[in-house]
């Protein structure tokens, strides 16, 4: 089954949800990468203020994922998805008034909080579909998001040449459209809940029940803690690689080359790779193999490459991008589907919210460790790459040793979509 036939096999709600996943990343990468430059160069804001604004946006998304997950389990996925789209549209429009500091911070808050509301609800919604296996569903999500990540900066650059105000409005309009579409298209909240709370004694008791249910789920907590290693690696293409290129007196186009190559490989190969992986070995095996490959990919930068110009200069970066992307392709869909399996279909969105808290810790830890390793370059120029290789290998070994070989899987019908 091809990616297109699999996409068409989904119901209209899930096809629209995949479109929303694409638009969320398209709009994000259309505006956010150019926001810092606009605030600093055009509005002449201090670097400190710009850093605080971007930090507020990131914190409001990563730090509030749990809130979004709890609300999605309480009130259903639909209202959280709709509100998330609306807040993202409002937040992007408020950047039009970025010269007013309180409005700028409000825009940053709404933009981040929108992602915190939308993402756990959307992940739980994707996990419920019964046409494809969960891994295949999340591989389609990965394709959609990578497509948005690839096209976003291109569209943003073109619109930025017209004007920053046009860019803000253009980035906001699709979210406003999806606010209307999902208000009409998605099932009502009563039918869209990712899980029914175990207690009906009130909202507070429901929240307590869901949180205690997650905290007592030792398998899920262990898996989330181990996967912090995955998130320590996942951000390094956009953090460690740009620093390395700058240190080597490279150009921004070199960074763009790596990011573009990763996105293109994922867009065209993610779904068929997931289909092949499902036929061989288990999800647990592929998660470990994928994370190990992600870490080992950085070994390509350890040898001193003699070519500093021309096409041969791009060989180590290209090999890294290919191996790293293969690692993410074989691990990401199974990681996301494992969360739902480990949740045992109870308070699924809350589990995703907790998982993203661990992810946020992993992202911060990864950037901090790699940044510190770069600062110790006088001891070893390759220290950062050794740290990342060790992170990948240790995470893979821990996952292999500590997680059971067989997590409770989806219904047999889900693992064999052809029976539908």
Number of C-alpha atoms within 10 A of each C-alpha: 10 10 18 10 9 16 18 12 13 16 13 13 15 19 14 17 21 23 16 25 23 23 23 26 19 26 28 22 21 29 25 20 14 16 17 17 15 17 20 16 12 11 11 12 16 11 14 9 14 19 13 13 21 18 15 21 24 20 18 20 27 21 22 21 32 24 17 30 33 27 21 33 29 23 19 26 33 26 22 25 29 23 17 27 28 23 25 31 28 22 25 27 22 22 25 18 14 19 14 11 13 11 16 19 21 19 27 27 23 24 30 27 27 28 26 28 30 28 26 32 34 24 23 31 22 20 26 18 16 18 21 21 23 25 27 24 26 25 30 23 23 24 25 24 23 24 21 24 23 23 18 24 21 14 18 26 17 12 19 18 10 11 11 20 16 16 25 26 17 20 28 25 18 19 24 17 14 23 22 13 14 20 15 12 13 20 15 15 17 13 13 20 24 29 24 18 19 14 14 11 8 8 12 11 14 19 20 14 17 26 18 11 18 21 14 11 15 12 18 23 19 13 20 22 19 21 22 25 29 30 22 25 27 21 16 18 19 13 16 20 20 19 18 16 16 13 10 10 10 15 11 11 10 17 20 15 15 21 17 17 17 23 23 16 17 24 20 13 16 28 28 16 16 23 18 11 19 18 8 10 10 14 23 20 19 25 27 23 21 24 34 25 24 28 30 22 25 29 17 18 17 14 9 8 12 8 11 12 9 8 8 13 14 16 14 18 21 17 17 25 25 18 20 24 26 23 23 26 28 29 28 22 25 24 22 20 24 24 24 26 19 21 21 17 18 20 28 31 37 31 32 27 29 25 24 25 21 22 22 20 17 23 21 14 17 26 18 13 15 23 15 13 20 21 14 14 12 10 10 12 15 19 19 23 22 20 16 25 22 16 23 26 20 18 23 26 17 15 23 16 10 12 16 11 13 10 15 13 16 18 10 10 14 18 18 12 13 10 9 9
